[in-house]
Amino acid sequence: MFTRRGFLSSSVALVGLFLLSGCRHTVQIGSPTLLFRQGETGCGTGDGSSEIIGALGMIRFSGAMTTPDPCHHLEAMLESTNDLLIVHITARSALGPDEFCVKCIGRAAYSGEIAGLRKGHYTVRILHSEREIKRATVIVH
């Protein structure tokens, strides 16, 4: 026969096991990281055709962005939600207040990688400022 203390201990243990049996524990192994490189800049127009390719543990992308002048530099930020990855690319002036730049529309090439991904299907969007340039679903091996 159970004592009152024994009964309470076993009841608490059973309730705890019952509650834990319904829990799922998910472990996130790191998070996706963005490596971004700006390439050559110059005068020219047109957002070049962006390319998105799935690879082993990562996604590679490349393209070109139109800038107000060739003296702007590109910055990128990664937004990730589950299997959706959005690369935000913006152009920032690299000139100081007393500097000037040749007056032409600029074009800057870029490339990058999204690393630290698990195997699976991902939808990748490339945005130049707020305008979507490319959307693709790729497989990461």
N, CA, C and O atoms as CSV, one atom per row, in Angstrom:
chain,resi,resn,atom,element,x,y,z
A,1,MET,N,N,0.853,-1.163,0.000
A,1,MET,CA,C,0.000,0.000,0.000
A,1,MET,C,C,0.903,1.232,0.000
A,1,MET,O,O,1.936,1.257,0.669
A,2,PHE,N,N,0.501,2.249,-0.757
A,2,PHE,CA,C,1.253,3.502,-0.866
A,2,PHE,C,C,1.044,4.364,0.372
A,2,PHE,O,O,-0.052,4.434,0.929
A,3,THR,N,N,2.100,5.001,0.775
A,3,THR,CA,C,1.949,6.042,1.784
A,3,THR,C,C,1.511,7.300,1.045
A,3,THR,O,O,1.576,7.354,-0.183
A,4,ARG,N,N,1.088,8.262,1.750
A,4,ARG,CA,C,0.634,9.503,1.113
A,4,ARG,C,C,1.764,10.135,0.317
A,4,ARG,O,O,1.547,10.591,-0.806
A,5,ARG,N,N,2.973,10.170,0.882
A,5,ARG,CA,C,4.144,10.742,0.216
A,5,ARG,C,C,4.495,9.930,-1.039
A,5,ARG,O,O,4.797,10.508,-2.083
A,6,GLY,N,N,4.457,8.616,-0.943
A,6,GLY,CA,C,4.758,7.746,-2.079
A,6,GLY,C,C,3.746,7.933,-3.196
A,6,GLY,O,O,4.101,7.972,-4.374
A,7,PHE,N,N,2.474,8.049,-2.809
A,7,PHE,CA,C,1.419,8.251,-3.791
A,7,PHE,C,C,1.603,9.580,-4.533
A,7,PHE,O,O,1.498,9.629,-5.758
A,8,LEU,N,N,1.875,10.646,-3.794
A,8,LEU,CA,C,2.073,11.957,-4.411
A,8,LEU,C,C,3.296,11.968,-5.324
A,8,LEU,O,O,3.255,12.550,-6.408
A,9,SER,N,N,4.387,11.328,-4.891
A,9,SER,CA,C,5.608,11.279,-5.701
A,9,SER,C,C,5.352,10.558,-7.015
A,9,SER,O,O,5.752,11.036,-8.077
A,10,SER,N,N,4.689,9.414,-6.951
A,10,SER,CA,C,4.435,8.657,-8.169
A,10,SER,C,C,3.434,9.384,-9.062
A,10,SER,O,O,3.540,9.304,-10.286
A,11,SER,N,N,2.471,10.089,-8.484
A,11,SER,CA,C,1.495,10.845,-9.270
A,11,SER,C,C,2.166,11.993,-10.016
A,11,SER,O,O,1.891,12.234,-11.192
A,12,VAL,N,N,3.050,12.694,-9.311
A,12,VAL,CA,C,3.768,13.806,-9.930
A,12,VAL,C,C,4.651,13.274,-11.060
A,12,VAL,O,O,4.715,13.881,-12.129
A,13,ALA,N,N,5.321,12.164,-10.838
A,13,ALA,CA,C,6.182,11.564,-11.866
A,13,ALA,C,C,5.362,11.168,-13.083
A,13,ALA,O,O,5.789,11.409,-14.212
A,14,LEU,N,N,4.194,10.563,-12.881
A,14,LEU,CA,C,3.346,10.148,-13.999
A,14,LEU,C,C,2.823,11.349,-14.782
A,14,LEU,O,O,2.794,11.327,-16.013
A,15,VAL,N,N,2.418,12.384,-14.078
A,15,VAL,CA,C,1.945,13.599,-14.747
A,15,VAL,C,C,3.077,14.214,-15.558
A,15,VAL,O,O,2.867,14.642,-16.693
A,16,GLY,N,N,4.280,14.261,-14.982
A,16,GLY,CA,C,5.445,14.801,-15.697
A,16,GLY,C,C,5.750,14.017,-16.956
A,16,GLY,O,O,6.003,14.610,-18.004
A,17,LEU,N,N,5.732,12.696,-16.875
A,17,LEU,CA,C,5.976,11.858,-18.060
A,17,LEU,C,C,4.898,12.075,-19.106
A,17,LEU,O,O,5.192,12.142,-20.299
A,18,PHE,N,N,3.655,12.185,-18.667
A,18,PHE,CA,C,2.556,12.421,-19.597
A,18,PHE,C,C,2.753,13.740,-20.349
A,18,PHE,O,O,2.585,13.796,-21.567
A,19,LEU,N,N,3.106,14.790,-19.622
A,19,LEU,CA,C,3.313,16.096,-20.247
A,19,LEU,C,C,4.498,16.085,-21.199
A,19,LEU,O,O,4.429,16.660,-22.285
A,20,LEU,N,N,5.583,15.434,-20.800
A,20,LEU,CA,C,6.772,15.381,-21.660
A,20,LEU,C,C,6.556,14.534,-22.901
A,20,LEU,O,O,7.193,14.774,-23.927
A,21,SER,N,N,5.670,13.548,-22.828
A,21,SER,CA,C,5.455,12.682,-23.992
A,21,SER,C,C,4.833,13.443,-25.149
A,21,SER,O,O,4.994,13.045,-26.302
A,22,GLY,N,N,4.127,14.528,-24.865
A,22,GLY,CA,C,3.517,15.314,-25.921
A,22,GLY,C,C,4.419,16.389,-26.489
A,22,GLY,O,O,4.058,17.039,-27.469
A,23,CYS,N,N,5.592,16.592,-25.894
A,23,CYS,CA,C,6.506,17.648,-26.340
A,23,CYS,C,C,7.415,17.139,-27.443
A,23,CYS,O,O,7.827,15.979,-27.448
A,24,ARG,N,N,7.717,18.023,-28.372
A,24,ARG,CA,C,8.725,17.739,-29.388
A,24,ARG,C,C,9.851,18.713,-29.174
A,24,ARG,O,O,9.629,19.915,-29.035
A,25,HIS,N,N,11.037,18.206,-29.147
A,25,HIS,CA,C,12.211,19.047,-28.928
A,25,HIS,C,C,12.943,19.202,-30.251
A,25,HIS,O,O,13.415,18.219,-30.823
A,26,THR,N,N,13.039,20.422,-30.734
A,26,THR,CA,C,13.737,20.694,-31.982
A,26,THR,C,C,15.017,21.435,-31.673
A,26,THR,O,O,15.018,22.408,-30.920
A,27,VAL,N,N,16.099,20.975,-32.252
A,27,VAL,CA,C,17.385,21.609,-32.049
A,27,VAL,C,C,17.783,22.309,-33.337
A,27,VAL,O,O,17.879,21.681,-34.392
A,28,GLN,N,N,18.011,23.592,-33.247
A,28,GLN,CA,C,18.476,24.371,-34.395
A,28,GLN,C,C,19.997,24.322,-34.401
A,28,GLN,O,O,20.641,24.758,-33.446
A,29,ILE,N,N,20.567,23.794,-35.472
A,29,ILE,CA,C,22.023,23.721,-35.587
A,29,ILE,C,C,22.469,24.931,-36.381
A,29,ILE,O,O,22.497,24.910,-37.611
A,30,GLY,N,N,22.814,25.977,-35.667
A,30,GLY,CA,C,23.247,27.204,-36.341
A,30,GLY,C,C,22.102,27.842,-37.108
A,30,GLY,O,O,20.969,27.361,-37.074
A,31,SER,N,N,22.406,28.905,-37.784
A,31,SER,CA,C,21.413,29.555,-38.628
A,31,SER,C,C,22.103,29.916,-39.936
A,31,SER,O,O,23.330,29.997,-39.998
A,32,PRO,N,N,21.308,30.134,-40.984
A,32,PRO,CA,C,21.933,30.473,-42.268
A,32,PRO,C,C,22.771,31.744,-42.146
A,32,PRO,O,O,22.398,32.688,-41.450
A,33,THR,N,N,23.899,31.748,-42.830
A,33,THR,CA,C,24.757,32.926,-42.838
A,33,THR,C,C,24.961,33.394,-44.269
A,33,THR,O,O,25.018,32.587,-45.197
A,34,LEU,N,N,25.069,34.685,-44.435
A,34,LEU,CA,C,25.220,35.292,-45.749
A,34,LEU,C,C,26.658,35.766,-45.938
A,34,LEU,O,O,27.204,36.479,-45.097
A,35,LEU,N,N,27.256,35.364,-47.042
A,35,LEU,CA,C,28.548,35.879,-47.471
A,35,LEU,C,C,28.288,36.626,-48.777
A,35,LEU,O,O,27.840,36.023,-49.753
A,36,PHE,N,N,28.565,37.929,-48.808
A,36,PHE,CA,C,28.233,38.779,-49.946
A,36,PHE,C,C,29.475,39.497,-50.442
A,36,PHE,O,O,30.248,40.031,-49.646
A,37,ARG,N,N,29.670,39.512,-51.770
A,37,ARG,CA,C,30.811,40.187,-52.384
A,37,ARG,C,C,30.321,41.089,-53.515
A,37,ARG,O,O,29.555,40.671,-54.383
A,38,GLN,N,N,30.782,42.327,-53.477
A,38,GLN,CA,C,30.502,43.217,-54.598
A,38,GLN,C,C,31.621,43.056,-55.613
A,38,GLN,O,O,32.796,42.982,-55.252
A,39,GLY,N,N,31.255,43.003,-56.859
A,39,GLY,CA,C,32.240,42.878,-57.924
A,39,GLY,C,C,32.528,44.226,-58.553
A,39,GLY,O,O,32.481,45.263,-57.892
A,40,GLU,N,N,32.822,44.193,-59.823
A,40,GLU,CA,C,33.186,45.384,-60.582
A,40,GLU,C,C,32.011,46.341,-60.734
A,40,GLU,O,O,30.867,45.921,-60.909
A,41,THR,N,N,32.314,47.645,-60.663
A,41,THR,CA,C,31.295,48.672,-60.891
A,41,THR,C,C,31.717,49.532,-62.068
A,41,THR,O,O,32.898,49.603,-62.409
A,42,GLY,N,N,30.751,50.178,-62.679
A,42,GLY,CA,C,31.032,51.060,-63.805
A,42,GLY,C,C,29.748,51.686,-64.285
A,42,GLY,O,O,28.699,51.528,-63.661
A,43,CYS,N,N,29.826,52.399,-65.398
A,43,CYS,CA,C,28.637,52.991,-65.994
A,43,CYS,C,C,27.909,51.911,-66.781
A,43,CYS,O,O,28.534,51.077,-67.436
A,44,GLY,N,N,26.618,51.935,-66.712
A,44,GLY,CA,C,25.803,50.960,-67.433
A,44,GLY,C,C,24.437,50.884,-66.801
A,44,GLY,O,O,24.224,51.386,-65.698
A,45,THR,N,N,23.525,50.267,-67.489
A,45,THR,CA,C,22.163,50.158,-66.962
A,45,THR,C,C,21.709,48.711,-67.010
A,45,THR,O,O,22.322,47.860,-67.654
A,46,GLY,N,N,20.649,48.471,-66.328
A,46,GLY,CA,C,20.024,47.159,-66.363
A,46,GLY,C,C,20.451,46.282,-65.205
A,46,GLY,O,O,21.638,46.058,-64.965
A,47,ASP,N,N,19.447,45.793,-64.494
A,47,ASP,CA,C,19.711,44.796,-63.469
A,47,ASP,C,C,19.968,43.502,-64.210
A,47,ASP,O,O,19.076,42.970,-64.871
A,48,GLY,N,N,21.173,42.999,-64.103
A,48,GLY,CA,C,21.551,41.779,-64.808
A,48,GLY,C,C,20.726,40.598,-64.342
A,48,GLY,O,O,20.146,40.618,-63.256
A,49,SER,N,N,20.681,39.592,-65.156
A,49,SER,CA,C,19.913,38.414,-64.770
A,49,SER,C,C,20.591,37.749,-63.581
A,49,SER,O,O,21.761,37.372,-63.652
A,50,SER,N,N,19.863,37.612,-62.513
A,50,SER,CA,C,20.393,36.974,-61.317
A,50,SER,C,C,20.333,35.466,-61.484
A,50,SER,O,O,19.462,34.936,-62.173
A,51,GLU,N,N,21.266,34.790,-60.849
A,51,GLU,CA,C,21.334,33.340,-60.909
A,51,GLU,C,C,21.344,32.805,-59.487
A,51,GLU,O,O,22.038,33.337,-58.621
A,52,ILE,N,N,20.568,31.745,-59.246
A,52,ILE,CA,C,20.481,31.119,-57.927
A,52,ILE,C,C,20.677,29.620,-58.125
A,52,ILE,O,O,19.966,28.996,-58.913
A,53,ILE,N,N,21.654,29.035,-57.399
A,53,ILE,CA,C,21.986,27.625,-57.577
A,53,ILE,C,C,22.124,26.955,-56.213
A,53,ILE,O,O,22.806,27.477,-55.331
A,54,GLY,N,N,21.481,25.807,-56.038
A,54,GLY,CA,C,21.638,25.020,-54.816
A,54,GLY,C,C,22.920,24.211,-54.880
A,54,GLY,O,O,23.316,23.764,-55.956
A,55,ALA,N,N,23.573,24.018,-53.743
A,55,ALA,CA,C,24.827,23.269,-53.684
A,55,ALA,C,C,24.844,22.446,-52.397
A,55,ALA,O,O,23.808,22.282,-51.751
A,56,LEU,N,N,25.998,21.936,-52.027
A,56,LEU,CA,C,26.152,21.125,-50.827
A,56,LEU,C,C,26.168,22.024,-49.590
A,56,LEU,O,O,27.165,22.697,-49.329
A,57,GLY,N,N,25.071,22.041,-48.828
A,57,GLY,CA,C,24.976,22.821,-47.598
A,57,GLY,C,C,24.850,24.315,-47.796
A,57,GLY,O,O,24.906,25.073,-46.828
A,58,MET,N,N,24.678,24.759,-49.052
A,58,MET,CA,C,24.603,26.203,-49.307
A,58,MET,C,C,23.845,26.493,-50.592
A,58,MET,O,O,23.519,25.598,-51.372
A,59,ILE,N,N,23.580,27.780,-50.778
A,59,ILE,CA,C,22.980,28.290,-52.013
A,59,ILE,C,C,23.883,29.400,-52.512
A,59,ILE,O,O,24.285,30.272,-51.742
A,60,ARG,N,N,24.207,29.373,-53.811
A,60,ARG,CA,C,25.031,30.421,-54.421
A,60,ARG,C,C,24.139,31.290,-55.302
A,60,ARG,O,O,23.191,30.811,-55.924
A,61,PHE,N,N,24.474,32.596,-55.339
A,61,PHE,CA,C,23.721,33.512,-56.191
A,61,PHE,C,C,24.665,34.561,-56.767
A,61,PHE,O,O,25.743,34.808,-56.228
A,62,SER,N,N,24.242,35.173,-57.870
A,62,SER,CA,C,25.029,36.240,-58.491
A,62,SER,C,C,24.096,37.088,-59.341
A,62,SER,O,O,22.985,36.675,-59.673
A,63,GLY,N,N,24.568,38.287,-59.689
A,63,GLY,CA,C,23.774,39.188,-60.513
A,63,GLY,C,C,24.443,40.544,-60.608
A,63,GLY,O,O,25.622,40.694,-60.287
A,64,ALA,N,N,23.683,41.527,-61.050
A,64,ALA,CA,C,24.153,42.913,-61.140
A,64,ALA,C,C,22.983,43.825,-60.815
A,64,ALA,O,O,21.826,43.504,-61.089
A,65,MET,N,N,23.306,44.973,-60.222
A,65,MET,CA,C,22.278,45.931,-59.803
A,65,MET,C,C,22.591,47.307,-60.354
A,65,MET,O,O,23.743,47.742,-60.355
A,66,THR,N,N,21.555,47.990,-60.823
A,66,THR,CA,C,21.687,49.375,-61.275
A,66,THR,C,C,21.784,50.280,-60.046
A,66,THR,O,O,21.033,50.115,-59.085
A,67,THR,N,N,22.710,51.232,-60.084
A,67,THR,CA,C,22.903,52.176,-58.978
A,67,THR,C,C,22.816,53.605,-59.528
A,67,THR,O,O,22.941,53.797,-60.737
A,68,PRO,N,N,22.606,54.607,-58.673
A,68,PRO,CA,C,22.513,55.986,-59.147
A,68,PRO,C,C,23.784,56.471,-59.857
A,68,PRO,O,O,23.715,57.305,-60.760
A,69,ASP,N,N,24.934,55.950,-59.447
A,69,ASP,CA,C,26.209,56.268,-60.088
A,69,ASP,C,C,27.187,55.150,-59.753
A,69,ASP,O,O,26.898,54.334,-58.878
A,70,PRO,N,N,28.336,55.087,-60.421
A,70,PRO,CA,C,29.270,53.988,-60.154
A,70,PRO,C,C,29.996,54.095,-58.807
A,70,PRO,O,O,30.762,53.197,-58.458
A,71,CYS,N,N,29.776,55.155,-58.056
A,71,CYS,CA,C,30.442,55.330,-56.761
A,71,CYS,C,C,29.625,54.772,-55.598
A,71,CYS,O,O,30.063,54.858,-54.451
A,72,HIS,N,N,28.466,54.211,-55.863
A,72,HIS,CA,C,27.669,53.577,-54.815
A,72,HIS,C,C,28.219,52.173,-54.563
A,72,HIS,O,O,28.705,51.513,-55.481
A,73,HIS,N,N,28.138,51.729,-53.316
A,73,HIS,CA,C,28.525,50.354,-53.010
A,73,HIS,C,C,27.289,49.594,-52.546
A,73,HIS,O,O,26.322,50.187,-52.067
A,74,LEU,N,N,27.334,48.273,-52.697
A,74,LEU,CA,C,26.194,47.428,-52.366
A,74,LEU,C,C,26.346,46.838,-50.969
A,74,LEU,O,O,27.445,46.510,-50.523
A,75,GLU,N,N,25.215,46.715,-50.301
A,75,GLU,CA,C,25.140,46.053,-49.006
A,75,GLU,C,C,24.028,45.020,-49.091
A,75,GLU,O,O,23.040,45.218,-49.798
A,76,ALA,N,N,24.191,43.919,-48.370
A,76,ALA,CA,C,23.181,42.862,-48.412
A,76,ALA,C,C,22.837,42.407,-47.004
A,76,ALA,O,O,23.658,42.462,-46.089
A,77,MET,N,N,21.582,41.951,-46.859
A,77,MET,CA,C,21.080,41.433,-45.597
A,77,MET,C,C,20.242,40.203,-45.910
A,77,MET,O,O,19.533,40.172,-46.916
A,78,LEU,N,N,20.320,39.195,-45.061
A,78,LEU,CA,C,19.561,37.956,-45.250
A,78,LEU,C,C,18.403,37.906,-44.270
A,78,LEU,O,O,18.571,38.133,-43.072
A,79,GLU,N,N,17.235,37.605,-44.797
A,79,GLU,CA,C,16.047,37.361,-43.981
A,79,GLU,C,C,15.660,35.904,-44.207
A,79,GLU,O,O,15.507,35.478,-45.352
A,80,SER,N,N,15.501,35.135,-43.131
A,80,SER,CA,C,15.167,33.718,-43.303
A,80,SER,C,C,14.008,33.330,-42.405
A,80,SER,O,O,13.958,33.682,-41.226
A,81,THR,N,N,13.076,32.592,-42.996
A,81,THR,CA,C,11.942,32.045,-42.274
A,81,THR,C,C,11.703,30.649,-42.819
A,81,THR,O,O,11.248,30.485,-43.951
A,82,ASN,N,N,12.014,29.636,-42.003
A,82,ASN,CA,C,11.868,28.236,-42.411
A,82,ASN,C,C,12.582,27.987,-43.728
A,82,ASN,O,O,13.810,28.049,-43.786
A,83,ASP,N,N,11.831,27.705,-44.789
A,83,ASP,CA,C,12.453,27.391,-46.081
A,83,ASP,C,C,12.410,28.569,-47.055
A,83,ASP,O,O,12.654,28.385,-48.248
A,84,LEU,N,N,12.105,29.767,-46.572
A,84,LEU,CA,C,12.120,30.979,-47.394
A,84,LEU,C,C,13.327,31.827,-47.013
A,84,LEU,O,O,13.494,32.194,-45.850
A,85,LEU,N,N,14.165,32.134,-47.997
A,85,LEU,CA,C,15.356,32.955,-47.793
A,85,LEU,C,C,15.253,34.179,-48.699
A,85,LEU,O,O,15.078,34.041,-49.910
A,86,ILE,N,N,15.359,35.373,-48.122
A,86,ILE,CA,C,15.256,36.610,-48.894
A,86,ILE,C,C,16.558,37.382,-48.742
A,86,ILE,O,O,16.977,37.695,-47.628
A,87,VAL,N,N,17.198,37.688,-49.873
A,87,VAL,CA,C,18.423,38.478,-49.869
A,87,VAL,C,C,18.042,39.893,-50.282
A,87,VAL,O,O,17.634,40.128,-51.419
A,88,HIS,N,N,18.178,40.841,-49.343
A,88,HIS,CA,C,17.892,42.255,-49.592
A,88,HIS,C,C,19.204,42.938,-49.981
A,88,HIS,O,O,20.151,42.953,-49.195
A,89,ILE,N,N,19.263,43.503,-51.187
A,89,ILE,CA,C,20.467,44.200,-51.639
A,89,ILE,C,C,20.118,45.671,-51.838
A,89,ILE,O,O,19.146,45.995,-52.519
A,90,THR,N,N,20.910,46.558,-51.245
A,90,THR,CA,C,20.684,47.996,-51.376
A,90,THR,C,C,21.986,48.683,-51.783
A,90,THR,O,O,23.082,48.186,-51.521
A,91,ALA,N,N,21.835,49.837,-52.430
A,91,ALA,CA,C,22.991,50.638,-52.852
A,91,ALA,C,C,23.126,51.828,-51.913
A,91,ALA,O,O,22.150,52.521,-51.629
A,92,ARG,N,N,24.343,52.058,-51.434
A,92,ARG,CA,C,24.627,53.175,-50.537
A,92,ARG,C,C,25.732,54.028,-51.136
A,92,ARG,O,O,26.664,53.515,-51.757
A,93,SER,N,N,25.618,55.326,-50.944
A,93,SER,CA,C,26.647,56.234,-51.440
A,93,SER,C,C,27.936,56.022,-50.659
A,93,SER,O,O,27.934,55.933,-49.431
A,94,ALA,N,N,29.029,55.942,-51.398
A,94,ALA,CA,C,30.344,55.759,-50.764
A,94,ALA,C,C,31.109,57.075,-50.720
A,94,ALA,O,O,32.281,57.098,-50.344
A,95,LEU,N,N,30.463,58.161,-51.099
A,95,LEU,CA,C,31.139,59.457,-51.185
A,95,LEU,C,C,30.952,60.276,-49.924
A,95,LEU,O,O,29.904,60.235,-49.279
A,96,GLY,N,N,31.986,61.015,-49.590
A,96,GLY,CA,C,31.903,61.978,-48.504
A,96,GLY,C,C,31.228,63.244,-49.011
A,96,GLY,O,O,30.962,63.358,-50.208
A,97,PRO,N,N,30.944,64.203,-48.125
A,97,PRO,CA,C,30.229,65.413,-48.509
A,97,PRO,C,C,30.982,66.284,-49.521
A,97,PRO,O,O,30.349,67.006,-50.292
A,98,ASP,N,N,32.295,66.232,-49.534
A,98,ASP,CA,C,33.078,67.066,-50.465
A,98,ASP,C,C,33.584,66.291,-51.672
A,98,ASP,O,O,34.367,66.829,-52.455
A,99,GLU,N,N,33.166,65.058,-51.843
A,99,GLU,CA,C,33.615,64.243,-52.970
A,99,GLU,C,C,32.561,64.244,-54.067
A,99,GLU,O,O,31.385,64.507,-53.815
A,100,PHE,N,N,32.995,63.949,-55.280
A,100,PHE,CA,C,32.045,63.868,-56.385
A,100,PHE,C,C,32.331,62.616,-57.197
A,100,PHE,O,O,33.376,61.983,-57.048
A,101,CYS,N,N,31.379,62.272,-58.060
A,101,CYS,CA,C,31.479,61.059,-58.873
A,101,CYS,C,C,31.092,61.404,-60.301
A,101,CYS,O,O,30.353,62.358,-60.544
A,102,VAL,N,N,31.585,60.636,-61.217
A,102,VAL,CA,C,31.222,60.817,-62.620
A,102,VAL,C,C,29.692,60.685,-62.737
A,102,VAL,O,O,29.083,59.871,-62.043
A,103,LYS,N,N,29.089,61.477,-63.604
A,103,LYS,CA,C,27.629,61.483,-63.738
A,103,LYS,C,C,27.190,60.487,-64.803
A,103,LYS,O,O,27.145,60.801,-65.992
A,104,CYS,N,N,26.873,59.297,-64.357
A,104,CYS,CA,C,26.283,58.275,-65.225
A,104,CYS,C,C,25.539,57.285,-64.343
A,104,CYS,O,O,25.778,57.209,-63.138
A,105,ILE,N,N,24.653,56.544,-64.940
A,105,ILE,CA,C,23.965,55.490,-64.205
A,105,ILE,C,C,24.986,54.381,-63.964
A,105,ILE,O,O,25.706,53.987,-64.881
A,106,GLY,N,N,25.048,53.883,-62.739
A,106,GLY,CA,C,26.029,52.859,-62.399
A,106,GLY,C,C,25.449,51.457,-62.456
A,106,GLY,O,O,24.235,51.252,-62.440
A,107,ARG,N,N,26.347,50.518,-62.521
A,107,ARG,CA,C,25.982,49.102,-62.517
A,107,ARG,C,C,27.040,48.373,-61.692
A,107,ARG,O,O,28.235,48.505,-61.955
A,108,ALA,N,N,26.600,47.605,-60.696
A,108,ALA,CA,C,27.523,46.889,-59.817
A,108,ALA,C,C,27.201,45.399,-59.834
A,108,ALA,O,O,26.066,44.990,-59.587
A,109,ALA,N,N,28.220,44.600,-60.129
A,109,ALA,CA,C,28.065,43.148,-60.094
A,109,ALA,C,C,28.193,42.672,-58.645
A,109,ALA,O,O,28.811,43.341,-57.816
A,110,TYR,N,N,27.602,41.507,-58.348
A,110,TYR,CA,C,27.710,40.927,-57.016
A,110,TYR,C,C,27.615,39.413,-57.096
A,110,TYR,O,O,27.155,38.847,-58.088
A,111,SER,N,N,28.062,38.775,-56.024
A,111,SER,CA,C,27.883,37.329,-55.869
A,111,SER,C,C,27.822,37.043,-54.376
A,111,SER,O,O,28.215,37.872,-53.556
A,112,GLY,N,N,27.334,35.885,-54.043
A,112,GLY,CA,C,27.246,35.549,-52.636
A,112,GLY,C,C,26.851,34.112,-52.406
A,112,GLY,O,O,26.548,33.364,-53.335
A,113,GLU,N,N,26.864,33.746,-51.128
A,113,GLU,CA,C,26.487,32.402,-50.701
A,113,GLU,C,C,25.658,32.500,-49.430
A,113,GLU,O,O,25.902,33.349,-48.573
A,114,ILE,N,N,24.689,31.627,-49.328
A,114,ILE,CA,C,23.941,31.443,-48.086
A,114,ILE,C,C,24.379,30.075,-47.577
A,114,ILE,O,O,24.021,29.049,-48.156
A,115,ALA,N,N,25.148,30.061,-46.501
A,115,ALA,CA,C,25.725,28.817,-45.988
A,115,ALA,C,C,25.036,28.389,-44.699
A,115,ALA,O,O,24.230,29.125,-44.130
A,116,GLY,N,N,25.371,27.187,-44.255
A,116,GLY,CA,C,24.817,26.662,-43.004
A,116,GLY,C,C,23.408,26.136,-43.157
A,116,GLY,O,O,22.618,26.193,-42.215
A,117,LEU,N,N,23.081,25.619,-44.341
A,117,LEU,CA,C,21.726,25.132,-44.595
A,117,LEU,C,C,21.666,23.616,-44.505
A,117,LEU,O,O,22.625,22.920,-44.841
A,118,ARG,N,N,20.543,23.123,-44.052
A,118,ARG,CA,C,20.290,21.681,-44.039
A,118,ARG,C,C,19.807,21.253,-45.420
A,118,ARG,O,O,19.415,22.078,-46.244
A,119,LYS,N,N,19.846,19.950,-45.650
A,119,LYS,CA,C,19.320,19.405,-46.905
A,119,LYS,C,C,17.847,19.768,-47.015
A,119,LYS,O,O,17.126,19.797,-46.017
A,120,GLY,N,N,17.409,20.042,-48.240
A,120,GLY,CA,C,16.000,20.328,-48.450
A,120,GLY,C,C,15.760,21.295,-49.585
A,120,GLY,O,O,16.684,21.715,-50.282
A,121,HIS,N,N,14.494,21.639,-49.754
A,121,HIS,CA,C,14.061,22.592,-50.777
A,121,HIS,C,C,13.918,23.962,-50.132
A,121,HIS,O,O,13.358,24.085,-49.043
A,122,TYR,N,N,14.424,24.991,-50.804
A,122,TYR,CA,C,14.338,26.362,-50.315
A,122,TYR,C,C,13.839,27.263,-51.429
A,122,TYR,O,O,14.185,27.080,-52.596
A,123,THR,N,N,13.023,28.236,-51.057
A,123,THR,CA,C,12.627,29.291,-51.980
A,123,THR,C,C,13.503,30.496,-51.668
A,123,THR,O,O,13.567,30.956,-50.528
A,124,VAL,N,N,14.176,30.999,-52.695
A,124,VAL,CA,C,15.088,32.123,-52.530
A,124,VAL,C,C,14.563,33.292,-53.340
A,124,VAL,O,O,14.209,33.142,-54.509
A,125,ARG,N,N,14.516,34.459,-52.710
A,125,ARG,CA,C,14.126,35.692,-53.395
A,125,ARG,C,C,15.290,36.665,-53.314
A,125,ARG,O,O,15.896,36.834,-52.256
A,126,ILE,N,N,15.604,37.309,-54.448
A,126,ILE,CA,C,16.623,38.358,-54.486
A,126,ILE,C,C,15.883,39.670,-54.718
A,126,ILE,O,O,15.158,39.820,-55.701
A,127,LEU,N,N,16.077,40.629,-53.791
A,127,LEU,CA,C,15.437,41.938,-53.900
A,127,LEU,C,C,16.500,43.005,-54.084
A,127,LEU,O,O,17.475,43.061,-53.335
A,128,HIS,N,N,16.305,43.849,-55.082
A,128,HIS,CA,C,17.125,45.053,-55.264
A,128,HIS,C,C,16.291,46.187,-54.709
A,128,HIS,O,O,15.248,46.524,-55.270
A,129,SER,N,N,16.732,46.774,-53.627
A,129,SER,CA,C,15.929,47.694,-52.827
A,129,SER,C,C,14.677,46.916,-52.437
A,129,SER,O,O,14.804,45.923,-51.720
A,130,GLU,N,N,13.515,47.292,-52.849
A,130,GLU,CA,C,12.314,46.523,-52.500
A,130,GLU,C,C,11.738,45.759,-53.691
A,130,GLU,O,O,10.683,45.137,-53.570
A,131,ARG,N,N,12.416,45.799,-54.840
A,131,ARG,CA,C,11.904,45.177,-56.057
A,131,ARG,C,C,12.470,43.769,-56.227
A,131,ARG,O,O,13.684,43.569,-56.207
A,132,GLU,N,N,11.572,42.795,-56.395
A,132,GLU,CA,C,12.022,41.422,-56.588
A,132,GLU,C,C,12.611,41.251,-57.986
A,132,GLU,O,O,11.963,41.550,-58.989
A,133,ILE,N,N,13.852,40.766,-58.033
A,133,ILE,CA,C,14.556,40.557,-59.285
A,133,ILE,C,C,14.484,39.099,-59.706
A,133,ILE,O,O,14.357,38.788,-60.890
A,134,LYS,N,N,14.568,38.203,-58.716
A,134,LYS,CA,C,14.597,36.762,-59.027
A,134,LYS,C,C,13.978,36.000,-57.867
A,134,LYS,O,O,14.156,36.352,-56.701
A,135,ARG,N,N,13.246,34.948,-58.214
A,135,ARG,CA,C,12.693,34.004,-57.239
A,135,ARG,C,C,12.917,32.607,-57.805
A,135,ARG,O,O,12.605,32.345,-58.967
A,136,ALA,N,N,13.450,31.723,-56.992
A,136,ALA,CA,C,13.700,30.359,-57.443
A,136,ALA,C,C,13.576,29.396,-56.283
A,136,ALA,O,O,13.865,29.744,-55.138
A,137,THR,N,N,13.145,28.183,-56.585
A,137,THR,CA,C,13.149,27.105,-55.611
A,137,THR,C,C,14.323,26.210,-55.961
A,137,THR,O,O,14.438,25.732,-57.090
A,138,VAL,N,N,15.193,25.987,-54.987
A,138,VAL,CA,C,16.402,25.198,-55.215
A,138,VAL,C,C,16.509,24.080,-54.183
A,138,VAL,O,O,15.876,24.113,-53.127
A,139,ILE,N,N,17.328,23.095,-54.523
A,139,ILE,CA,C,17.568,21.969,-53.622
A,139,ILE,C,C,18.978,22.099,-53.060
A,139,ILE,O,O,19.947,22.283,-53.797
A,140,VAL,N,N,19.069,21.997,-51.731
A,140,VAL,CA,C,20.364,21.980,-51.056
A,140,VAL,C,C,20.659,20.532,-50.703
A,140,VAL,O,O,19.830,19.857,-50.092
A,141,HIS,N,N,21.830,20.055,-51.083
A,141,HIS,CA,C,22.236,18.660,-50.843
A,141,HIS,C,C,23.001,18.551,-49.557
A,141,HIS,O,O,23.427,17.458,-49.182
